Amino acid sequence: MEERDLNKISEYFGLDHTIFTSKAWEELQKTENEIGPEALLDQIIDKRLWTNAEIAWVLRRLIYYYGKKDALLKEAPVERIFANMVDILRAFFLLFDQHDPDIDDNMRTYICSKLGDATWGVNSRTREYLYKMKSKQPS
């Protein structure tokens, strides 16, 4: 994407240059369209070291699968799915710890909302609810 195109994006939408506006992302999108997302995922995970664009692409792919509640993933052991989520959270934790990014209020609100939702089953209120539900179940 040319510099003037990036300026247009910033001017019209108020977006700064991100991974999603980079040449590397554009190339990944092109490759995905040519070989398909599954082949691209295989290609990326076979590499030892990924680019930032590849990391973002894999995260987007994971969100797609976990968000659509893929039937095959529903058959996976719960422990493995939890391990996957922990790995994703570790990656984000390291990213935030290293860069301490300056996030605008709208994005921060979205992130806080999603993290808040993700605490279901972890916070004291929902854990108490889960314990009550379990104790009411016949043994």
C-alpha positions, 0 to 999 in steps of 0.5 A, a space after each residue: 500500500 502506498 504512503 498516500 493510501 495510508 494517509 487517506 486511510 488515516 485522514 478518512 477513518 482516523 486510523 493510524 498505520 497498523 499491521 492491517 494496513 501494512 504491505 506484509 498483511 496485504 501479501 498474506 491476504 493475497 496468499 490466503 486468497 490464492 491457496 486458502 486459509 487452511 494451507 496458509 495456516 499450515 504454512 505459518 505454523 510450520 515456521 519457527 519464527 513468525 512476522 507480526 502480520 502472521 501473528 495477527 493473521 493466526 490470531 484472527 483465524 483463531 477468533 474465527 474458529 473459536 467464535 463460530 464454535 466449530 463442530 470439530 473443536 467441540 469434540 476436542 478435550 476441554 483441557 486442550 481448549 483451555 491450554 489453547 486459551 492460556 497460550 493466547 493469553 500468555 502471548 497477549 500478556 507478553 505483548 502488552 508487557 513489552 510495548 505498554 501500548 497507548 490505546 484510544 478510549 474506544 479500543 480500551 473500552 472494547 478490550 475491557 468489555 471483552 476481558 470482563 466477559 472472559 472472566 465468567 467462571 473465574 470471578 467470585 460471583 460466577 464461581 459461587 454460581 457454579 458451585 451452587 449449580 454443581 451442588 444441586 445436581 444429583 450425584 
